[in-house]
Amino acid sequence: MNRTKGDEEEYWNSSKFKAFTFDDEDDELSQLKESKRAVNSLRDIVDDDDDDDLERVSWTGEPVGSISWSIKETAGSSGSTPEGREQLKGRNSFYTQLPKPPSTYSLSSFFRGRTRPGSFQSLSDALSDTPAKSYAPELGRPKGEYRVCSLERFRSLQDKLQLLEEAVSMHDGNVITAVLIFLKRTLSKEILFRELEVRQVALRHLIHFLKEIGDQKLLLDLFRFLDRAEELALSHYREHLNIQDPEKRKEFLKTCIGLPFSAEDAAHVQDHYTLLERQIIIEANDRHLESSGQTDIFRKHPRKASILNMPLVTTLFYACFYHYTESEGTFSSPINLKKTFKIPDKQYVLTALAARAKLRAWNDVDALFTTKNWLGYTKKRAPIGFHRVVEILHKNSAPVQILQEYVNLVEDVDTKLNLATKFKCHDVVIDTCRDLKDRQQLLAYRSKVDKGSAEEEKIDAILSSSQIRWKN
């Protein structure tokens, strides 16, 4: 969209806009990409002993639903690489001799940086004969420290470019953008683009500024001039954020398929379209089922929010909560989602466990970990580790009998004892101490059970047994 001088100054003095951090945390494709990346990189989920995030998969209607899938938790790793920044810094000023720069853009990696506080006064000193005017938003410093004079005295192209060079040398993003606003207003876009092509710092500031003020037309023109296909594709893709109607948004996303993204990003665009397509079908069906009042699960657990535009992991949790027993042939089937989006077993089991435990569906939990070998024998297997299973079951108030069964399946003895003691699985502690022939630990635990209880009697019987050769 085109902005007038008044609009730009209103933007620049408005407190609702942030200073320059080059963060695009609200980009939905970035969220989808990080979600898919998290699905396929489960080390932190599976190996980390901190289970505080496990219950975030619950269906609360929040826009990001679970298990370390928040974009804010993953965005810190999605900045541009130091090598890429050095490559940009190394460009010289002879634009006629330079080829078009290769795109350093990625759908979840945006320019990120921290502007160093420079002295606005140094620029003002050079122009001290003109009245002062504030352009920059506050960055934690007193408002009086920011003084930028009118730039109208800079008339020739050479003077304007020298002004821009000085602003860049100050390493202050506010000053750079104030000058860019002036250049954008007083130069033709062809000249502006040509000069910024060889001034990468200023170019990045302009790109960020155009995104924030929503000048999509000028941004597209800039990307076409720079011959940056991926940025152009992303800029087109971002327009879906302004489309509220789910069907229209889906159709728009379909037009994004085939745009010149990288191979990885193109797959994420396809997944985004497919996910929204599924969500629209699921939402329409479930809204009908809920309004009819004939389905137990919706009567007992009314939906708190629409499934539309939710992340992949939240959609999987929703399917495991409301549609767990459906056949693979339905779009709302958890197994269908697992196969369509290639969700690994570990993530699927973790999400399904959280959903079924929330419903206290203990038979489903049992079936989730029961496997049968080719001889027909069954055994329990947990790709996420039984210690994680125990933690999730306890958080969902599983009966002690169920907890004890899964605590017993923990292979590491010390971990088993710690969990059994923590969750008062008395039989597990007693039996483990007996198997370890650890008389002292058994005596110590005797003081923790109730007087006259069955557990105390069991401990006394074991301690008085002459068939156990105690180690201590």
C-alpha positions in Angstrom: 0.0 0.0 0.0 1.2 3.6 -0.6 1.9 5.7 2.5 1.9 9.5 2.6 4.5 11.6 4.4 2.0 12.1 7.2 1.4 8.3 7.5 5.1 7.6 7.8 5.7 10.2 10.5 2.7 8.9 12.4 4.2 5.4 12.1 7.6 6.7 13.3 6.2 8.5 16.3 3.7 5.8 17.3 4.5 3.9 20.5 2.7 0.8 19.2 5.6 -0.1 16.8 8.7 -1.7 18.1 12.2 -0.6 17.2 14.3 -2.7 14.8 14.9 -6.2 16.0 14.2 -7.9 12.6 11.9 -10.4 14.3 9.0 -11.9 12.4 7.6 -14.1 15.2 4.0 -13.9 14.0 4.6 -15.4 10.5 2.4 -18.4 10.3 4.6 -20.3 7.8 7.5 -19.7 10.2 5.4 -21.3 12.9 4.5 -24.2 10.6 8.1 -24.7 9.6 9.4 -24.6 13.2 6.6 -27.0 14.1 7.6 -29.5 11.4 11.2 -29.1 12.4 10.3 -29.8 16.0 8.4 -32.9 15.0 11.5 -34.2 13.3 14.0 -33.2 16.0 12.8 -34.7 19.3 16.0 -34.8 21.3 14.9 -32.1 23.6 11.5 -33.5 24.0 12.5 -37.1 24.7 15.8 -36.7 26.5 15.2 -33.7 28.6 14.2 -34.5 32.2 12.1 -31.3 32.5 8.5 -32.3 31.9 7.0 -28.9 32.7 5.9 -28.4 29.1 4.2 -31.7 28.7 0.7 -30.5 29.6 0.8 -27.7 27.1 -0.7 -30.0 24.6 -4.1 -29.7 26.3 -6.8 -28.3 24.1 -7.1 -24.7 25.5 -7.7 -22.8 22.4 -4.3 -21.0 22.5 -2.8 -20.3 19.1 0.2 -22.5 19.8 -0.5 -25.7 21.6 2.2 -27.7 23.2 5.4 -29.6 24.0 7.9 -26.9 23.1 6.2 -26.1 19.9 5.8 -22.4 20.6 7.5 -20.3 18.0 8.8 -18.0 20.6 10.7 -21.0 22.1 12.3 -21.9 18.8 12.7 -18.5 17.1 16.0 -17.9 18.9 17.7 -20.5 16.7 16.3 -19.1 13.4 18.5 -16.0 13.0 20.7 -15.4 10.0 24.1 -17.0 10.2 27.2 -15.0 11.0 28.7 -16.2 7.6 25.7 -14.7 5.8 26.1 -11.4 7.6 29.8 -11.2 6.8 29.0 -12.0 3.2 26.6 -9.1 3.1 29.1 -6.8 4.8 31.8 -7.6 2.3 30.0 -6.1 -0.7 31.7 -3.0 -2.2 30.0 0.1 -3.5 30.5 -0.4 -7.3 27.0 -1.6 -8.1 27.5 -1.8 -11.8 30.2 -4.4 -11.4 28.2 -6.7 -9.1 25.9 -9.5 -10.0 22.5 -9.9 -8.3 23.1 -11.1 -4.8 21.9 -14.7 -4.0 19.0 -14.9 -1.7 19.8 -15.3 2.0 16.2 -15.6 2.9 14.5 -18.5 4.5 10.9 -18.8 5.5 11.7 -19.1 9.2 15.1 -17.2 9.2 14.7 -13.5 9.1 17.2 -10.8 9.6 17.9 -10.6 13.3 20.2 -8.1 15.0 20.6 -5.6 17.7 21.3 -2.0 16.9 24.0 -0.4 19.0 23.0 2.9 20.6 24.7 5.6 18.5 24.7 9.3 19.1 21.8 11.1 17.4 23.4 14.3 18.5 26.4 13.8 16.2 24.1 14.0 13.2 22.2 16.9 14.7 25.5 18.8 15.3 26.2 18.7 11.6 22.9 20.3 10.9 22.6 22.5 13.9 21.2 25.4 11.9 17.9 23.7 11.3 15.0 23.0 13.7 15.0 19.7 15.5 12.3 17.1 14.9 11.8 13.7 16.5 11.7 10.7 14.2 12.8 7.7 16.2 10.6 5.7 18.7 12.0 5.4 22.2 14.6 2.6 22.8 14.8 2.8 26.6 16.5 6.3 26.5 14.9 9.6 27.5 12.9 11.1 24.7 15.0 14.3 24.9 18.1 12.5 23.7 16.7 12.0 20.2 17.0 15.0 18.0 16.9 14.8 14.2 16.7 17.9 12.1 14.7 18.3 9.0 16.5 16.7 6.1 15.0 18.8 3.3 18.2 20.7 2.8 19.8 17.6 1.2 18.8 18.1 -2.4 21.4 16.5 -4.6 21.7 12.7 -4.9 25.3 12.9 -3.8 24.3 14.7 -0.6 21.5 12.3 0.1 23.8 9.3 -0.3 26.5 10.9 1.9 23.8 11.4 4.5 22.8 7.7 4.3 26.5 6.6 4.6 26.9 8.7 7.7 23.7 7.3 9.2 24.9 3.7 8.5 28.3 4.4 10.0 26.6 5.4 13.3 25.2 1.9 13.7 21.9 3.3 14.9 18.8 1.7 13.4 16.6 4.6 14.2 18.8 7.1 12.4 19.2 4.8 9.4 15.4 4.4 9.0 14.8 8.1 9.5 17.1 8.8 6.6 15.5 6.0 4.5 12.0 7.5 5.1 13.4 10.8 3.7 15.0 9.0 0.7 11.9 7.0 0.0 9.9 10.2 -0.2 12.4 12.2 -2.3 13.9 9.7 -4.7 12.4 7.6 -7.5 12.2 4.0 -6.6 14.5 3.0 -9.4 17.3 5.2 -8.0 16.6 4.2 -4.4 16.7 0.5 -5.2 19.9 0.9 -7.3 21.7 2.7 -4.5 20.5 0.4 -1.7 21.5 -2.7 -3.7 25.1 -2.0 -2.8 24.3 -0.8 0.7 23.1 -4.0 2.4 22.7 -2.6 5.9 20.4 0.1 4.7 18.7 -2.3 2.4 17.8 -4.6 5.3 16.4 -1.7 7.3 14.2 -0.7 4.3 12.9 -4.2 3.9 12.0 -4.4 7.5 10.4 -1.0 7.5 8.3 -1.8 4.4 7.1 -5.0 6.1 6.1 -3.2 9.3 4.2 -0.4 7.5 2.6 -2.9 5.1 3.8 -1.3 1.9 3.4 -4.5 0.0 3.6 -3.0 -3.5 6.9 -1.3 -2.9 8.3 -4.4 -1.2 7.4 -6.5 -4.2 8.9 -4.0 -6.6 12.1 -4.1 -4.5 12.3 -7.9 -4.6 11.8 -7.9 -8.3 14.5 -5.4 -8.8 16.9 -7.4 -6.6 16.0 -10.6 -8.4 15.3 -12.4 -5.1 12.8 -15.0 -6.0 12.4 -16.5 -2.5 11.8 -13.1 -0.9 9.2 -12.4 -3.6 7.5 -15.7 -3.0 7.5 -15.1 0.8 6.1 -11.6 0.3 3.3 -13.0 -1.8 2.7 -15.8 0.8 2.5 -13.3 3.7 -0.6 -11.8 2.1 -2.6 -14.7 3.5 -2.3 -13.2 6.9 -4.8 -10.5 5.9 -7.4 -13.1 4.7 -9.7 -14.0 7.6 -12.1 -16.3 5.7 -10.7 -19.9 6.0 -11.9 -21.0 2.6 -10.5 -17.9 0.9 -7.2 -18.3 2.9 -7.0 -22.0 1.8 -7.5 -21.0 -1.9 -4.9 -18.3 -1.6 -2.4 -20.8 0.0 -3.0 -23.0 -3.0 -1.8 -20.2 -5.3 1.4 -20.2 -3.2 2.2 -23.8 -4.1 4.7 -23.8 -7.0 6.2 -20.3 -6.2 10.0 -20.2 -6.2 10.6 -21.3 -2.6 13.5 -23.5 -1.7 12.7 -27.2 -1.8 12.4 -27.4 1.9 10.2 -24.3 2.2 8.0 -25.5 -0.7 7.3 -28.6 1.2 6.2 -26.5 4.2 3.9 -24.4 2.0 2.3 -27.6 0.8 1.9 -28.8 4.4 0.4 -25.5 5.4 -2.2 -25.8 2.7 -2.9 -29.5 3.4 -3.2 -28.8 7.2 -5.7 -25.9 6.7 -7.7 -28.0 4.2 -8.0 -30.8 6.8 -8.9 -28.4 9.6 -11.7 -26.9 7.6 -13.2 -30.3 7.1 -12.7 -31.4 10.7 -14.1 -28.1 12.0 -17.3 -28.3 9.9 -18.0 -31.9 10.9 -17.3 -31.3 14.6 -19.3 -28.2 14.9 -22.3 -30.2 13.6 -21.6 -33.1 16.0 -21.3 -30.7 18.9 -24.5 -28.8 18.1 -26.5 -31.9 17.6 -25.7 -33.0 21.2 -25.7 -36.7 20.2 -21.9 -37.4 20.7 -20.7 -38.2 24.2 -17.3 -36.8 23.9 -18.5 -33.3 22.8 -21.2 -33.3 25.5 -18.7 -34.2 28.3 -15.9 -32.1 26.9 -17.2 -29.1 24.9 -14.7 -27.6 22.6 -13.0 -24.5 23.9 -12.0 -23.1 20.5 -12.0 -23.7 16.8 -9.4 -26.0 15.3 -8.9 -23.6 12.4 -5.3 -22.2 11.9 -4.0 -24.2 14.9 -0.4 -25.7 14.7 0.1 -29.3 13.6 0.8 -30.6 17.1 -2.3 -29.0 18.5 -4.3 -30.5 15.7 -2.8 -33.9 16.5 -3.7 -33.5 20.2 -7.2 -32.5 19.2 -7.6 -35.6 17.0 -6.3 -37.8 19.8 -8.7 -36.2 22.2 -11.9 -36.2 20.1 -11.3 -38.8 17.3 -8.9 -41.3 18.7 -10.8 -44.5 17.6 -11.5 -43.4 14.1 -10.3 -45.4 11.1 -7.3 -44.2 9.1 -9.5 -43.4 6.2 -11.0 -40.3 7.9 -9.2 -36.9 7.8 -9.7 -36.4 11.6 -8.0 -39.8 12.4 -4.8 -39.4 14.4 -3.2 -42.1 12.4 -4.1 -40.3 9.2 -2.5 -37.1 10.5 0.6 -39.1 11.5 1.1 -40.6 8.1 0.2 -37.5 6.1 2.6 -35.2 7.9 5.2 -37.9 8.7 5.1 -37.4 12.4 7.6 -39.7 14.1 6.5 -42.4 16.6 8.0 -40.6 19.6 6.0 -37.4 19.0 2.9 -39.3 18.2 3.1 -41.4 21.3 3.9 -38.4 23.5 0.9 -36.4 22.2 -1.5 -39.4 22.2 -0.5 -40.2 25.8 -1.1 -36.7 26.9 -4.6 -36.6 25.3 -5.8 -40.0 26.5 -4.4 -39.5 30.0 -6.3 -36.2 30.1 -9.5 -38.1 29.5 -8.4 -40.8 32.0 -8.8 -43.4 29.3 -6.4 -45.9 30.9 -7.2 -48.7 28.6 -6.1 -46.6 25.6 -2.9 -45.7 27.5 -2.2 -49.4 28.1 -2.9 -50.3 24.4 -0.6 -47.4 23.3 2.4 -49.2 24.9 1.5 -52.8 24.3 3.2 -54.5 21.4 3.1 -58.1 20.2 6.0 -60.0 18.6 5.8 -62.5 15.8 5.4 -65.4 18.3 2.3 -63.7 19.8 3.9 -62.6 23.0 3.0 -59.1 24.3 5.2 -56.7 26.1 5.3 -53.0 27.0 7.4 -50.7 24.9 7.7 -46.9 25.2 9.7 -45.0 22.6 9.7 -41.9 24.9 10.9 -43.8 28.0 8.7 -45.1 30.8 10.0 -42.5 33.2 8.3 -39.9 31.0 5.2 -42.0 30.8 5.0 -42.1 34.7 5.4 -38.4 35.0 2.5 -37.7 32.5 0.3 -40.3 34.2 0.9 -38.8 37.6 0.1 -35.3 36.3 -3.2 -36.6 35.1 -4.0 -38.3 38.5 -3.6 -41.9 37.4 -4.6 -44.5 40.0 -1.6 -45.8 42.1 -2.1 -49.3 40.6 -1.5 -47.9 37.1 1.4 -45.8 38.3 3.1 -48.8 39.9 2.8 -50.8 36.8 4.6 -48.3 34.7 7.2 -47.4 37.4 8.1 -51.1 37.5 8.8 -50.9 33.7 11.5 -48.2 34.3 14.8 -50.0 33.6 17.2 -47.9 35.6 17.0 -48.9 39.2 17.9 -45.6 40.7 15.3 -43.8 38.5 12.7 -46.4 39.4 13.3 -46.0 43.2 13.2 -42.2 42.9 9.9 -42.2 41.0 8.4 -44.9 43.3 9.3 -42.9 46.4 8.2 -39.6 44.9 4.8 -40.9 43.9 4.3 -43.2 46.9 4.3 -46.4 45.0 5.1 -48.4 48.1 5.1 -51.9 46.7 7.6 -50.9 44.0 10.0 -49.4 46.6 9.7 -52.4 48.9 10.1 -55.0 46.2 13.0 -53.2 44.7 14.8 -52.9 48.0 14.2 -56.6 48.6 15.6 -57.5 45.2 18.7 -55.3 45.8 19.1 -56.9 49.3 19.3 -53.4 50.7 18.2 -53.8 54.3 19.2 -50.3 55.4 17.2 -48.6 52.7 14.2 -50.8 53.5 14.5 -49.9 57.2 14.6 -46.3 56.3 11.5 -46.6 54.1 9.6 -48.4 56.9 9.4 -45.0 58.7 7.7 -43.4 55.7 4.7 -45.7 55.5 1.7 -45.5 57.8 1.8 -47.4 61.1 -0.1 -50.6 61.1 -0.5 -50.4 57.3 -0.3 -53.4 54.9 3.0 -51.8 53.6 4.5 -51.9 57.1 3.5 -55.5 57.6 5.0 -56.4 54.2 8.3 -54.7 55.2 8.4 -56.5 58.6 7.8 -59.8 56.9 10.7 -59.3 54.5 13.0 -58.1 57.2 12.4 -61.1 59.3 12.9 -63.5 56.4 15.8 -65.9 56.9 16.0 -66.6 53.1 17.4 -63.2 52.1 21.1 -62.6 52.3 21.3 -58.9 53.0 24.2 -56.8 51.6 24.1 -54.4 54.5 
